[in-house]
Amino acid sequence: HRSPSPEIVVAKQIYRYATGGNETGRVRWTQEEDDVLLFAIEALYYKGNLLKPWDLIIKQHGPDGTEDRLLARRNVQQLKDRARNIAIKMSSNQEVIPEYLRWIKLPAKRV
C-alpha cells in the first residue's frame, strides 16, 4: 500500500490564511463597525470601566446587544485585535493616539 504523492497531500491542505482559520472566510471590518468599537471603548474609558471592556462591548453591541447589534459578527478576540490594529495604524501614520486608546498595548517598534 503506497502513501499518496506529495502533490495530493498539498492539495488537501486547507489554506487557513484566506479563511481566517475557519471555513466561513475572513470578514473585513466596516467603517460603521470601527466607529461603534471606538465609541464603545471611549465611553468605557471615560467611565473608568476597563476591567473587562471587550465583554462589555459584546454585551452592548453583540448578537444580543442592549444598545444595538452592529458587532454581532465579532467576538472578543476580534475586538481586541481590531482596537490594537487601529492604534498601530495611527502610530505608524504618526497621528496622535487618542487618550482612550493609549492603554492598549502596542507591539515593540522594530528598528
KEFI-747157 format. One record per residue: y, x, z of N, C-alpha, C, O, CB in turn; residue in three letters. Coordinates in pm, whole numbers, padded with zeros to 5 digits, always signed. Last residue first. Glycine has a CB too. Example, Ala and Ser with C-alpha at 12.3 -4.5 7.8 and 13.67 -1.06 7.14 Angstrom:
2
-00225+01285+00708-00106+01367+00714+00003+01290+00787+00114+01341+00804-00060+01408+00572SER;-00569+01319+00780-00450+01230+00780-00330+01320+00780-00332+01424+00846-00447+01131+00905ALA;
END
This chain:
111
+04807+01339+01464+04902+01439+01414+04859+01490+01280+04927+01575+01222+04917+01555+01513VAL;+04791+01004+01565+04725+01117+01503+04829+01212+01448+04929+01168+01390+04628+01072+01393ARG;+04853+00846+01874+04901+00884+01741+04827+01006+01692+04801+01099+01768+05053+00911+01743LYS;+04616+00634+02031+04694+00758+02031+04734+00793+01890+04658+00773+01796+04613+00873+02095ALA;+04655+00275+01994+04578+00400+01986+04670+00520+01987+04787+00511+01950+04491+00401+01858PRO;+04814+00075+02247+04806+00122+02109+04722+00250+02105+04720+00325+02203+04948+00147+02049LEU;+04784-00197+02456+04753-00056+02438+04738-00023+02290+04660-00086+02218+04626-00018+02514LYS;+05048-00407+02536+04927-00393+02455+04905-00245+02427+04995-00175+02379+04937-00474+02322ILE;+05294-00413+02649+05180-00395+02741+05048-00378+02665+04947-00338+02724+05169-00514+02837TRP;+05477-00477+02451+05466-00338+02495+05350-00312+02589+05311-00196+02606+05593-00296+02562ARG;+05528-00733+02378+05411-00669+02316+05388-00527+02368+05289-00464+02332+05428-00665+02164LEU;+05758-00811+02506+05636-00886+02537+05511-00831+02468+05400-00876+02497+05655-01029+02498TYR;+05955-00646+02389+05911-00622+02528+05777-00691+02557+05692-00634+02625+06017-00671+02627GLU;+05882-00559+02048+05939-00648+02150+05878-00620+02288+05764-00576+02299+05916-00795+02110PRO;+05940-00249+01905+05834-00339+01951+05892-00427+02061+05946-00375+02159+05708-00259+02003ILE;+06140-00181+01636+06140-00192+01781+06032-00293+01820+06033-00408+01773+06281-00236+01836VAL;+05977+00001+01373+06050-00116+01422+06047-00113+01574+05959-00051+01634+05990-00250+01366GLU;+05835+00191+01232+05945+00234+01319+06037+00119+01356+06158+00135+01369+06025+00342+01251GLN;+05605+00121+01121+05725+00093+01041+05852+00130+01115+05963+00105+01067+05729-00055+01003ASN;+05436+00176+01330+05429+00263+01213+05548+00241+01119+05587+00332+01046+05299+00240+01137SER;+05507-00035+01505+05526+00104+01544+05529+00197+01423+05614+00285+01413+05416+00147+01641SER;+05425-00258+01358+05566-00244+01397+05596-00098+01431+05700-00045+01390+05599-00336+01517MET;+05150-00201+01345+05229-00210+01221+05378-00193+01251+05449-00124+01178+05204-00344+01151LYS;+05082-00217+01615+05063-00091+01543+05149-00090+01417+05213+00010+01385+04914-00070+01507ILE;+05133-00489+01663+05211-00387+01735+05201-00252+01665+05300-00180+01655+05162-00375+01881ALA;+04938-00599+01496+05079-00632+01473+05167-00526+01539+05264-00479+01480+05112-00773+01527ILE;+04705-00498+01616+04739-00459+01479+04885-00489+01445+04949-00413+01373+04647-00530+01381ASN;+04715-00629+01866+04723-00483+01860+04765-00437+01720+04848-00348+01706+04588-00419+01900ARG;+04684-00894+01777+04805-00856+01851+04824-00704+01847+04935-00656+01828+04797-00905+01998ALA;+04428-00873+01659+04545-00907+01577+04674-00866+01647+04764-00811+01584+04546-01057+01546ARG;+04263-00811+01877+04273-00720+01764+04399-00747+01682+04468-00654+01641+04150-00732+01675ASP;+04298-01041+02039+04332-00908+02088+04356-00811+01973+04455-00739+01970+04222-00854+02180LYS;+04198-01239+01863+04336-01245+01912+04383-01108+01959+04492-01063+01925+04348-01347+02026LEU;+03933-01156+01831+04021-01157+01715+04168-01164+01756+04253-01101+01693+03988-01276+01624GLN;+03838-01197+02091+03843-01061+02036+03936-01053+01915+04008-00955+01898+03702-01014+01998GLN;+03854-01481+02112+03934-01394+02199+03947-01253+02141+04057-01196+02142+03871-01388+02337VAL;+03858-01623+01776+03803-01604+01909+03889-01503+01985+03984-01448+01930+03655-01557+01902ASN;+03972-01880+01543+03976-01746+01603+03908-01743+01739+03901-01843+01809+04119-01698+01615ARG;+04011-02129+01444+03914-02045+01372+03898-01907+01437+03819-01826+01389+03956-02028+01226ARG;+04216-02237+01597+04080-02289+01616+03975-02200+01550+03860-02197+01595+04070-02430+01562ALA;+04485-02200+01616+04400-02081+01626+04253-02120+01646+04176-02045+01706+04447-01991+01741LEU;+04593-02455+01605+04624-02362+01497+04540-02235+01500+04524-02169+01398+04770-02325+01504LEU;+04585-02686+01755+04458-02624+01719+04477-02518+01610+04385-02493+01531+04357-02731+01673ARG;+04796-02733+02045+04762-02754+01904+04629-02684+01878+04569-02629+01970+04875-02700+01808ASP;+04781-02769+02328+04909-02780+02256+04888-02808+02108+04954-02894+02050+04990-02651+02273GLU;+04520-02752+02407+04603-02850+02477+04737-02869+02406+04801-02973+02422+04625-02807+02623THR;+04242-02714+02182+04372-02675+02233+04450-02787+02298+04448-02902+02252+04453-02617+02125GLY;+03979-02671+02108+04010-02784+02196+04147-02765+02259+04167-02795+02377+03902-02800+02306ASP;+04005-02440+01947+03939-02561+01894+03967-02687+01977+03977-02797+01922+03790-02539+01887PRO;+04328-02314+02067+04195-02301+02008+04137-02433+01962+04211-02529+01941+04102-02237+02106GLY;+04562-02316+02211+04573-02325+02065+04438-02318+01993+04434-02315+01870+04662-02216+02014HIS;+04505-02311+02487+04623-02382+02438+04619-02410+02288+04666-02514+02242+04747-02302+02471GLN;+04272-02162+02509+04277-02296+02572+04394-02378+02517+04383-02500+02502+04290-02284+02725LYS;+04355-01928+02380+04249-02010+02319+04250-02151+02378+04231-02248+02305+04110-01944+02340ILE;+04541-01844+02571+04587-01876+02436+04483-01961+02363+04518-02057+02294+04616-01748+02355ILE;+04374-01794+02789+04475-01899+02798+04525-01942+02660+04548-02060+02635+04593-01852+02883LEU;+04226-01579+02690+04157-01704+02725+04257-01820+02732+04227-01930+02686+04083-01689+02860ASP;+04432-01394+02666+04360-01437+02546+04285-01566+02572+04281-01654+02485+04262-01327+02500TRP;+04528-01339+02926+04613-01408+02828+04536-01464+02710+04571-01570+02659+04719-01314+02778PRO;+04459-01312+03214+04363-01337+03105+04436-01409+02993+04410-01526+02966+04239-01421+03155LYS;+04706-01215+03323+04577-01180+03380+04466-01196+03278+04386-01104+03256+04548-01265+03503LEU;+04970-01266+03263+04894-01182+03170+04759-01140+03226+04702-01040+03182+04975-01061+03135LEU;+05212-01426+03328+05074-01474+03332+04987-01395+03234+04937-01450+03136+05069-01625+03299ASN;+05486-01428+03338+05415-01333+03422+05267-01364+03433+05203-01333+03533+05476-01330+03559GLY;+05626-01571+03163+05580-01646+03280+05509-01553+03379+05476-01594+03490+05486-01761+03238LYS;+05656-01382+02968+05774-01415+03048+05742-01506+03166+05822-01517+03258+05877-01480+02961TYR;+05389-01381+02869+05452-01259+02922+05568-01295+03014+05578-01244+03126+05501-01168+02807TYR;+05353-01639+02768+05274-01594+02883+05335-01471+02949+05333-01458+03071+05130-01564+02840LEU;+05542-01632+02556+05553-01732+02662+05476-01688+02788+05526-01700+02899+05502-01868+02613ALA;+05438-01420+02398+05572-01412+02456+05588-01509+02573+05641-01471+02677+05678-01442+02349GLU;+05192-01528+02323+05196-01403+02402+05331-01392+02472+05338-01358+02590+05171-01279+02311ILE;+05281-01750+02173+05200-01770+02293+05201-01646+02383+05211-01658+02505+05055-01805+02254ALA;+05419-01623+01964+05490-01717+02051+05414-01735+02182+05474-01735+02290+05508-01853+01980PHE;+05207-01480+01847+05319-01408+01906+05400-01497+02001+05443-01452+02107+05411-01354+01796LEU;+05044-01699+01762+04993-01595+01852+05108-01523+01922+05105-01507+02044+04906-01495+01775LEU;+05216-01833+01587+05165-01902+01707+05116-01800+01809+05144-01812+01928+05051-02000+01670VAL;+05252-01633+01390+05367-01687+01464+05322-01754+01593+05384-01733+01698+05444-01787+01377ASP;+04989-01599+01294+05062-01487+01355+05176-01538+01443+05195-01492+01555+05116-01392+01247ASP;+04949-01856+01187+04865-01809+01297+04933-01693+01370+04933-01688+01493+04726-01766+01246GLU;+05144-01849+00983+05152-01951+01089+05069-01910+01210+05113-01927+01324+05104-02087+01036GLU;+05048-01653+00817+05175-01629+00887+05190-01727+01003+05242-01692+01108+05295-01642+00789GLN;+04691-01611+00867+04807-01671+00800+04933-01637+00880+04926-01598+00996+04790-01826+00787THR;+04442-01365+00831+04535-01434+00918+04651-01489+00835+04701-01423+00745+04588-01339+01029TRP;+04139-01410+00644+04268-01347+00665+04357-01433+00756+04347-01555+00757+04338-01322+00531ARG;+03813-01390+00730+03920-01487+00709+04052-01420+00743+04075-01379+00856+03898-01615+00796VAL;+03510-01279+00588+03631-01247+00662+03739-01348+00628+03756-01386+00512+03678-01103+00630ARG;+03195-01456+00610+03304-01388+00541+03426-01369+00628+03442-01436+00731+03341-01464+00417GLY;+02963-01555+00713+03064-01651+00670+03181-01586+00597+03258-01654+00529+03116-01728+00789THR;+02779-01384+00820+02753-01433+00684+02862-01526+00632+02853-01572+00518+02620-01505+00681GLU;+02931-01097+00980+02856-01222+00980+02840-01271+00836+02885-01204+00742+02926-01330+01069ASN;+03082-00874+00952+02968-00867+01044+02891-00996+01053+02793-01003+01127+03015-00829+01180GLY;+03267-00922+00754+03314-00919+00892+03200-00919+00991+03219-00961+01106+03404-01035+00919GLY;+03189-00905+00495+03164-01032+00563+03211-01032+00707+03197-01133+00776+03018-01065+00559THR;+03252-00649+00416+03309-00760+00340+03293-00893+00412+03373-00984+00394+03244-00769+00202ALA;+03097-00500+00597+03243-00491+00599+03305-00612+00529+03401-00671+00580+03291-00361+00531TYR;+02821-00548+00544+02884-00608+00662+03037-00603+00659+03102-00692+00714+02835-00539+00785ARG;+02621-00613+00312+02745-00539+00313+02833-00600+00422+02911-00692+00396+02816-00543+00174TYR;+02282-00587+00388+02399-00674+00386+02524-00587+00396+02530-00497+00479+02394-00779+00502ILE;+02018-00465+00185+02111-00447+00295+02233-00538+00277+02279-00561+00166+02155-00300+00306GLN;+01871-00488-00046+01850-00589+00057+01947-00577+00175+01957-00669+00256+01709-00581+00108LYS;+01935-00266-00197+01976-00397-00248+01963-00505-00142+02036-00604-00146+01894-00434-00371ALA;+01808-00066-00054+01953-00070-00055+02002-00207-00100+02100-00259-00046+02010+00039-00148VAL;+01540-00128-00120+01584-00132+00019+01736-00143+00025+01788-00223+00103+01535-00008+00095VAL;+01539-00079-00396+01513-00214-00346+01563-00228-00203+01622-00331-00168+01362-00247-00355ILE;+01584+00196-00407+01678+00105-00472+01662-00038-00419+01761-00108-00400+01658+00107-00624GLU;+01360+00311-00280+01491+00312-00213+01591+00215-00275+01674+00158-00204+01549+00452-00215PRO;+01069+00096-00315+01152+00206-00362+01288+00199-00293+01328+00091-00249+01169+00201-00517SER;+00853+00005-00043+00944-00027-00153+01029+00094-00191+01058+00181-00109+01034-00146-00115PRO;+00537+00179+00001+00663+00126+00055+00757+00097-00062+00743+00157-00169+00728+00226+00157SER;+00207+00077-00101+00327+00161-00116+00447+00095-00049+00458-00027-00044+00356+00187-00263ARG;-00119+00085+00000+00000+00000+00000+00124+00089+00000+00144+00168+00092+00000-00097+00123HIS;
END
